[in-house]
Amino acid sequence: MGRPLDDRELVARAKRGDADAYEELVHAYQGIALRTAYLIAGNAADAEEAAQDGFLKAHRALWRFRPGAPFKPWLLRIVANEARNRRRSAGRQAALALQAAGEAASGDAAPSPEAALLGEERREELVAALNRLSEADRETIALRYFLDLSEAETAAALGVRPGTVKSRLSRALERLRAELGEGV
Amino acid sequence: MNERELRALGAWIDFPEERDLAPAVRARLRSARPRRRRALVLVLAAALLAIAVAFAVPPARSGILRFFHLQGATIELVDKLPEVKPSTPLDLGNPLTLAEARRTMRFRPLTSSLLGAPDRISWDGHQLWYVYGHNRLLVAQLLASGVPVYIKKAFEPGTRITPVVVNGQTGFFLSGARHFLYMAPTRIVLDERIRLARNTLLWEHGPLTLRLEGDLSLAEALRIARSFR
């Protein structure tokens, strides 16, 4: 069995019209695309539509994708724009919600040791404080930490320069600490 | 609160259940295909016309005498232009607003402090078009840096070509006799005699190559071009 194709090869093949190659890219990134869209749109149905439309738009725009560039941030920027458009047209504020009590973290059979360390009360306190932040602050923190995106990927999803993410994140964390009553 | 707590919190967020998007994406790509096929047929027809035109002109009479390069564009002086019938008005693509253009383009669309907001904006998949007045002035913006030649412009000896500098970058002003615009990847010939038959300024601005077309003198064209930032 051959080795799995990397993004660069898949993109090159998709550009030449190989639908299977593009489907592999969809499979590889649908999870992160959906979660990114959800954090921005704040609604599961809109998130799914935004992710789907994002994949379609990315496919149409493949001709201008710079060969050798990373595919993930480029895709996330498109998906995030789609999600943002939906949130704007719905006139809705996105808010974070925790899984219902009793559900395991991320649907795992057992939560990871890190996730398990966070008690229910603390989770609720953190989410409430995050929801009191501005959309921009909440998005920055959520994309960077909940999805574990790199600074470059977070920047792409937010549509800002990578250097901006660092300062934006630092200010957002300060404001979150203030909301939690934890002195800076 | 620390970053570790925030990473841990991510696992407790109520994300929607992951669904396989591939079948829906594939189906929607497939349903979009007929339109693309029609477009492809048109492109092929135009390409065939271009090839036929190229063959119709004896090679010795259509030799390239001299050329000028800009990023994404080549301007060729030929001793004889192909004879093509006037084409229908150029399709400038899908209309969009400036806000949409700013949001969706991979480059920052430039605007002119002199001309103000365009009357119409559209995107043809390659170039962002601004239309002022009733096609009195056209401005096209192409993200040209690092891309192979996309625009080819051929002109006859009767055409005057003047090298210019616009905001410190290279440009060329084409005036006088006929010149044709080719879309290089497909060799589509766009006959500009009917659509414009006017003067053209091509210039670079950062990663972009811009084209301004209209009944303009060199001084007027330069003044407008310099106002695009």
Chai-1 contact restraints between the chains, C-beta under 6 A:
chainA,res_idxA,chainB,res_idxB,connection_type,confidence,min_distance_angstrom,max_distance_angstrom,comment,restraint_id
A,E23,B,A22,contact,1.0,0.0,6.0,A-B,restraint_1
A,V26,B,L21,contact,1.0,0.0,6.0,A-B,restraint_2
A,V26,B,A22,contact,1.0,0.0,6.0,A-B,restraint_3
A,V26,B,V25,contact,1.0,0.0,6.0,A-B,restraint_4
A,H27,B,A22,contact,1.0,0.0,6.0,A-B,restraint_5
A,Q30,B,L21,contact,1.0,0.0,6.0,A-B,restraint_6
A,G31,B,E18,contact,1.0,0.0,6.0,A-B,restraint_7
A,R35,B,F15,contact,1.0,0.0,6.0,A-B,restraint_8
A,Y38,B,F15,contact,1.0,0.0,6.0,A-B,restraint_9
A,Y38,B,P16,contact,1.0,0.0,6.0,A-B,restraint_10
A,A44,B,P16,contact,1.0,0.0,6.0,A-B,restraint_11
A,A47,B,P16,contact,1.0,0.0,6.0,A-B,restraint_12
A,Q52,B,L21,contact,1.0,0.0,6.0,A-B,restraint_13
A,Q52,B,A24,contact,1.0,0.0,6.0,A-B,restraint_14
A,F55,B,V25,contact,1.0,0.0,6.0,A-B,restraint_15
A,L56,B,R28,contact,1.0,0.0,6.0,A-B,restraint_16
A,A97,B,D14,contact,1.0,0.0,6.0,A-B,restraint_17
A,L98,B,W12,contact,1.0,0.0,6.0,A-B,restraint_18
A,L98,B,D14,contact,1.0,0.0,6.0,A-B,restraint_19
A,Q99,B,W12,contact,1.0,0.0,6.0,A-B,restraint_20
A,Q99,B,D14,contact,1.0,0.0,6.0,A-B,restraint_21
A,A105,B,A11,contact,1.0,0.0,6.0,A-B,restraint_22
A,A105,B,W12,contact,1.0,0.0,6.0,A-B,restraint_23
A,S106,B,A11,contact,1.0,0.0,6.0,A-B,restraint_24
A,E114,B,A8,contact,1.0,0.0,6.0,A-B,restraint_25
A,A115,B,A8,contact,1.0,0.0,6.0,A-B,restraint_26
A,A115,B,A11,contact,1.0,0.0,6.0,A-B,restraint_27
A,L118,B,A8,contact,1.0,0.0,6.0,A-B,restraint_28
A,R123,B,W12,contact,1.0,0.0,6.0,A-B,restraint_29
A,L126,B,L9,contact,1.0,0.0,6.0,A-B,restraint_30
A,Y145,B,L6,contact,1.0,0.0,6.0,A-B,restraint_31
A,Y145,B,R7,contact,1.0,0.0,6.0,A-B,restraint_32
A,F146,B,G10,contact,1.0,0.0,6.0,A-B,restraint_33
A,F146,B,I13,contact,1.0,0.0,6.0,A-B,restraint_34
A,R177,B,M1,contact,1.0,0.0,6.0,A-B,restraint_35
A,L180,B,M1,contact,1.0,0.0,6.0,A-B,restraint_36
A,E182,B,M1,contact,1.0,0.0,6.0,A-B,restraint_37
